Amino acid sequence: MNWIGYIAVYVVTWMVCLFVVLPFGAHSQSETGEVIAGSEPGAPPVFRIGKKLLITSVLAVFVCGLIYVGATNPVLERYWR
């Protein structure tokens, strides 16, 4: 696989990891008791998107590393045929 293929795999893996990481630590305003006037009570009071994007990127690099090792390892190649 060429480098463009690995970029495509990373992008898809990153998106899947994002949907896995998004619900971590998510609590609604009604659960915490901090309902802000004029907002949806089911919305989180603090979303922390930067932290979640960083965790997503690290997790995607790890998963893509596993995919790369699996795709280039000659020992595992005989099982893929």
Secondary structure, DSSP 8 states (H G I E B T S, - for coil): --HHHHHHHHHHHHHHHHHHHTTTT---HHHHT---TTS-TTS-S---HHHHHHHHHHHHHHHHHHHHHHHH-HHHHTT--
